[in-house]
Amino acid sequence: MGDLHEGIPIGNGGLCQQIHNAPDVYLIRVPYPNITTDSTNCYAFCDEGECLVVDTGAPSEEGLAVFSEALKLIGATPERTSFFLTHLHKDHTGLVERVVPSERPLYIGKRDFQLNEERAAPGFKKRIFDRFVAEGIPEEEASVYASFEDYEGKEHFEGKNVHLVEPGNAIRVGGYTLRVVDTAGHTSGHLSLYEPRSGLFFGGDHILFVVSPVLELHPSASGVMDSYLRTLRAVADMDISLLCHSHGPLLPEWRERTLHLVGHHEKRLAEVKGYVGEHPGITGEQVVKSIKFSVDTSDWMAVNPALRWCIVSESFVILDCLVERGEIVRRIDERGLFRYYSA
């Protein structure tokens, strides 16, 4: 069968690998082609015959095959397996309907669940579209970006044994207790799990090595950037032995990466504040074009649309932060466009 410690390839692009003993923890790499990686790292935390699965991966037949085979390999029985979702993006929740038994606990962040219900409400995509247009994005392009606002609605979790959790809550697995940790930023209700005896930290998309996680642009979410910086600094102060994140290989330099992300965002904030000061009355769309990203934006429309959406959303989160801090001012001109000025 192979050695689980070395990792066993399963399906097409999948992997099951034991990454820790006592507690026994398994990485399940579920295929998910996207703009930066080809899979989502899901995890199973097991002790005394009980398992807690962290995230389920994206919805696909191949993903389902990989996930099902992995649970069999590690001996996770359905009647003793529970599930925890770090956040509600499809590459983390997509298999919930097909792999989570209706009677087993499904732990979901209360804040993310509430915001997700709002996303599923009629008119939400129009609100996002209107924000893009107000920032100076052409309507045709704004329609493309609004189309990416496709999240699982409440019906995705109907019939499941949902437990809404918040930071500070605890989840028991065998002889271990995992603590729910606030890691807001990538989504405003993003949660992680920490097991203090082993130092294992299941961080979802809070800290990634392959890319700087894009931050959530949501009409009802304020303080997104400052929440992310706060939670990054809090995690950097923790005693973590291994960061079990959701995309890319696991690496030991988690604290260095965390502090790099803090510095990266602080630098971006200062860059945008300075640019607004030098160009009073600038639009959000013009700010987007002014920021130096790690992709070639000289031919903007040649950039992958999903990546453009990430860049645009991140830029507007930066502007929101500076406005909330009182470092710049947002005004509306006679055409309904947002214009930015130094405070």
N, C-alpha and C positions, 0 to 999 in steps of 0.2 A: 504493500500500500504506500510505502514511502515514510519519510520522517517528518512529522508535523513541525518539529522545531526548525527544520530546514525550509519547510513550506511545501505544500502539495498543490501543484497546478490543477485547477478544476474548471470544467467548462471551457469556454473560449475567452481567455483573458482574465479568468478568475484565479484566486489563490486562497488557501487556508493555511495559516501558520501560527503555531504556538509561540507567543512572544514573552510569556512570563509563567513561572511556576509558583504555586501556593501564595496567592490565588492563581488558578489557571486562567490565563487570558489568551484569547485567539483573535488574530486579525483575519477578517474576511474581506478580501478585495473583490468588490462587485463591479463588473464592467460598467463604465459610464463615459462614453466619448464626449468631451467638451472642449472648450477653447484652451485649456491649460493642461489637463491630465486625462487619462483614459479609464479611470475607475474611482470609486468611493471606498475609503477604508471604513468598514464597519467592524464592530468588536463584540466578542462574547466573553463576559466575566463569569467564571464558574467556580462554585465551591459547594461541597457536600451534596452534590447532585442537583443543585439549583444553578440556573444561568440567567444572566441579565444581558440582553442584546442591546447594544448601543447603535442606533440607526439601522436602516434596512436597505439602503441603496436605491438606485433609480428603477423605474418600472420598465421591465423588458423581460421577454421569455428567457433570454440568456442569463440575466440577473437572477431571475427566479430559480433557474436550474443550479446556478452557482451557490446561492444562498441555501437552498434545500440540501444540496450535497454537503455543504460545510457543516450544517447543524447535525447531520448524520455522522460525519467524521468525528466530531467532538463529543458525540453522545448526548446532545441536548434534547431531552424529551419535551414534547409540546406542553404536557401538563405541569412541568416544572420550569418553564422558560417565560420570563417577562421581558418587556421591551421599554426602552427609553429613547426619546427623540431629542437630539440637541437643539434642533430647530426644524422649521417646516418647509424647507425647500425640497423640491421633488427628488433630487438625488440623494436625499436622506430619508424620505418618507414613502417613496414610490411603490414599495412592495408591501406596505402595511396591510392593505385589503386582502392580500393573498398569503401572507406568512404569519400574521398575528392571530392566534386563536381568540374567538370572541370572549371567552371567559378569563383570559389571562390579563394581568395588569399591563396597561399601555400608559407610560408616564410621559406627559407633554407639558411644556412650560405654559403656565397660565397666561402670561403676557403675550407670547407668540400666538397662542390659541385665539385670544381676543382680537389681536390685530389681523389674524388670518380670516376670521369671520368678516371683518370689515372689508378685506380685500375681495372676498367672494360676493359682497353685496352689489346690487345693480348700481351702475354709475361710478364705480371705483376707477375703472380704466380711464373714464372721461376726466376724472380729477387729476390723474397722473398726466394724461395728454395735455390738459390745460396748463399744468405746471411747466411742462417742457416748452409749450408755445410761449408762455409768459416770459421764459428765459431767453427767447429769441430763436428757438429751434424751429426750422420750417415744418409746416403741418404734416407733410408727407413723411418726413423723418420722425417726427413726434409720434405718428401712428405706429411706426415700426417699433419704437421703444416701448410704447404702451402695450403692444402685443406680447412683450416678454413678461408682463405682469400676470403670469399664469401660475397660480398657486393652488394647492389642494384645498377645496372647500370643506365645510363642516361635514358634508355627506361622506367624505373620504374616511371619516372616523366613526360613522354611525354603526351601531351594533358592536362596537368595541368597548372594552372595560377601561374607559379613559379615566386616569387620575391626573388632575391638574396640579402641578408642583411649582414651587417657588424657591428662590435661593434660601439656603438654610435647612430645607427639608432633607430627610435621610431616607435611603432605600437599602433595605437589608437583603443580602445575598449570602446564604449559608452562614458562615461565622463572621462575615465582614459587613461593615456599614459604609456605604458610599454617600458622600455629602454632595448636595446639589449646590453648584457655584454659579453666581452671576457672571456671565461673560458677554454682556450686551455689546452690540456694535454691528456685527455682520447682519444680525437681525436684532431688533430692540428687546426681544425676549430670549435671545440665545442663552442656553444653559450648558454647563459642563458638569462632569462628575469627578470627585476626588476621593481616593481611598487612602487615608493617612498612614496606615501601617506599612503599605507597600510603596507609597508615594506615587502611585499611578494616577494620571490625570487624563481623562477622556474629554478632549477639547473641541471636538467638532471642527468648525471652520473659524474658530476664534484666532488661532495662530497657525499659519501655514508657512512652509518654507518655499514652495514653488511659486507663490504669488502673494501679493498683499491682499487680504480678503476685502472684497468690495463691501462698503457699508450701506445700510438700508436707507432708501429714500421712501418715506411713508408720510402722507399728509398729517397723520395723527401722532407721529413720533417726533419728539423734540429732543435736543441734547444728545443726538446720536454720536457725533464725533467725541464729545467730552465723555460720554459713557464708555466708549471704546477705549479712550486713553486711560480712564480710571480703572477699568477692568484689566487692561494690559499691565498696568503698574501693580495692581493687586496680585495678579498671577505671578509676576516676576519676583515677588517677595515670598512665594510659597516654596515649600520643600518638596519638589517634584523629582521623582527618579526617572520617569519616562513620560514624554508628551505623546499621547495617542491621538493624533489629529486625523483629518478626514481625506486628505489628498496628498499623494506623493510619498516618498520613503520616509521612515521614521529616523530622526537624527538626534544626537545627544545635545546639540547646542541650542536647546529650547530657550534658555534665559537670554542668551545673546540675541537670538532672533526676536524675542519679545521686546527687548529694549531697542532693537533696530527699528521695529515697527512704530514704537513711540516716537523716536527721533524722525523717522520718515514722515509721519503725519504732522508733527510740529513744524518741520521744514516746509511742507506743502502749505500749511496755514499761513506761515510767514510770507511765503512766495506770493500767494494770492492776495493777501493784505497789501503787500507792497505794490503789486500790479494794479490793484484798484486805486491806490493812492496816486499812482502815476497816470492813470487813465480814468478820471472821474466821469461818471455816466455810462460806464461800460455795461454791456449786457452779460448775462450768464453764459450765453453761447460764445461770446468773445473770450470770456475767462477760460472756458474749456479749451479753446484753441491756443491759449497762452501757456498752459501748463505743459511741462516736458514729461511725458509718460514714456514707459519703456517699450513703446511701439512707434513706428514711423507714422506720424500724423500729417505728413506733408501732403498726402493724398487721402484726405479724411474719409471719403466715401469708399475707398478701397479697403479700409479696415473692416474686419469681420463685424457685422451688425450687432451681434451679441456683445462683443468687446467694446464697441462704441457705446452701447447702452450702459455698460459698467462704468466706463470713463465719464460719461455725462452724469450719471447718477452720483458718482463719487464727487465730482466737481461741485454739484449742487449741495451735497452734504457739507462740503467745506465752506461754501458760502453761507449756508444756514448757521453753521457754528460761529463764524465771524460776526454774523448779525446778532445771534443770541448773546454773544460775549460783549456786544456793543462796540466792536472794533471797526465795523463798517456799517453803513446804512443802506437799506433797500427802499427805493422809491418807485412808484408806478407812473410811467409817462402817459401822455394823452392817447397813445395807441394800446395801452394796457400792458406794455412791456416793463419788466423789472429792470431798474437801473441801479448801479452800485456806486457808492461814494465813501470816502473816508469819514469816520465819525467825527 
